[in-house]
Amino acid sequence: MVLLAAAICNKTGKAIISRQFVEMTRSRIEGLLASFPKLMGTGKQHTFVETESVRYVYQPLEKLYMLLITTKASNILEDLETLRLFAKVIPEYCKTVEESEVVGQAFSLIFAFDEIIALGYRENVNLAQIRTFTEMESHDEKVYQAIRQVCSFFV
């Protein structure tokens, strides 16, 4: 499976956060995200939509959508499994699934997304491992924090 991008969008297709996993221009991803709401039919039971070039795999989350954009050659069952993992990550970092909360936790969510996908391919991880990886301490981060704290005393 090649996952091109993952995004959390509102019902109108506006991207709240988006993470591209392969080289792609900004205009290309914005075009793909903008065309998503137009492709969705109302009342359909499917959680994916295909175009000539890509497949949109999505899951409604209250007022938002978790959206994956994959190649058409990808395995739909793997895509759906990956989508479920992405959807489980969101409540781990956001107290409520609302636009303001997603924006507030954008970096945490993107870091978690990066643990799920590497270079367009899914990593073999579960929710507990993602939480562990994103909470790991960094020596460089501790040094930075210490320097920042010392510098704040002199200002």
N, C-alpha and C positions, 0 to 999 in steps of 0.2 A: 504494500500500500504506500503510495506517495501522497502525503498530506501537504497540500499547498499552504493552507492557512487555517487558523482557528480564530473565531471572533465571537464576541457577545454583542448582539444587536438588539435594538428595540423593535417594536412591531412595524415601524416604517422603514426599517433597513439601515438606520443610522448606526454605525459602529460605535460601541461604547469603548471596547478595547479590541485590538486585533493584533495577532502575531503571525508573521509569515515565516515559514520554515524552509522555503526555497527562494532563490533570487527572483524577485518580482518587482516591477516598478510600482510606485505609489498609485499612479493613475490606473494601472491594471487591477490592483486589489480594490481600489475604490469603485471601479466599474463593476467588478464581480459582486461586491457587497451591495451596491445600489440596485443591481438587477435581481437580487434574491427575492424581495417582497413581491415583485411583479410575476415571478415564476410560480409562487405558491398559490395553489388553488384553495378556495374556501371549502371546508367540510371534508377534505380528503383525509384518509387515515394514514397515508404514507408519511414517513419522516425523511424522505429524500426526494430531490428533484434533479433531473439530469438536463444538461444542455449539450450542444455539439462538442464542447471542449472539456467541461468539468462536471462534477457531481457535487451538489449541495446536500449535506447530511445535517439535519437539525433536530433540536429538541426544544419544545416550548418550556420556558421557566417563568411562570407567572406572567409578568409584563414584558419579558425579554426572551430572546432565543439564544441558545448555544448553537453555533454554526461551525461546521467543518467544511472546507472546500478541498476536494480531492480530485485526482485524475479519474477519468472514466474507467481506466484499466484496473483500478484498485478493487480489492475484495470488499463487497458491500457488508458482509458479516463482520469483518475486521473493522470496517469503518463504524458500524453501529456499536461494537464493543468499545472502541476508542471514544466514541461520543458519550457513552455512558460514564466512562471514567472522567472525561472532562466535566460532565454535568455533576458528578459527585464532588469534584474539587471545589466548585463554586461555593457551596454552603460551608465548606471547611474554612474558608477565608472571609466570607461575607455573612454578617449576622442576618441580613435580609437580602432577598434577591431583587434589589431595586437599583436603578441607574446610579444614584448618588453613592450607594455603598460599593458598587462595582468600581466606580471611578476612584473612590477612596482606597480601595485595595488593589488597584491596577497592577502595581509592581509585584505584589505577592502572587497574584493570579498569573502574571506572565512568567514569573520564575517557576511556578508550578507547571505551567504549560510546557516550559522548556524541559522539565524533567520527564514529561510524558513523550515528547517527540524530539528526535535528534535528526537533523538534516532531512526531514520529511518522512522519517520512518519511526514507527512506534517502538518505544523502549519497553522492555518487559518489567514493568513496575506496577505496584498496587498503591492504594491510597495511603496506607501507613508508611510506605517507603518514600512517597512524595513528601509527606509531612516531615519525615526525618531528614531528608536531603535539604529541604528548604530551611529547616531550623538549625542546621549545622553551623557551628561557630567557625569563624575565619580569623586566623592570626593577623592577617593584614587589616581586617576590619577592627580588631581590638587595638592595634597600633594607631590606626587612624583616629579612633574614638579617644584614645589617651592623648594624642597630640592636640586634637581639637579641644579637649577639656583643659589642657594646660594653656593653650593659646587664649581661651576665653577668660582666664584669670588675669591676663595682661591687658585686656581691652577694657 
